[in-house]
Amino acid sequence: MPSSQHNAEVPISAFNAEQIDLMYGLEPVYEPGSEHRECPISVWLEVCCPHCWRSYGSEFELGHSTQQRIEDCPNCCGAIELTFEPEDEDGHYRLGVERAY
């Protein structure tokens, strides 16, 4: 009778977070204080188009310096210049919206 070898089961606590994510097919999660797994955190803000005055959502990343970009309004295709300033010491952020030509 052939001898059967049993692999010792490894407790889940022996794995790190990246190994567990890989085993279960999970997306990385933002974990404060863990730079090697740091994911950008973003916020969706409502933008009011200065051309047609309709609103739409736009995504901005927190924790970075001032972001400036030009987007087309999804409603009227008008060019919009967006200036996003990340959180200040009070936890507020600022979004500047202007017509871009």
Beta strands, then each sheet from edge to edge (+ up, - down):
strand 1: 42-48
strand 2: 55-61
strand 3: 67-72
strand 4: 79-85
strand 5: 94-99
sheet 1: 1+ 2-
sheet 2: 3+ 4- 5+
end
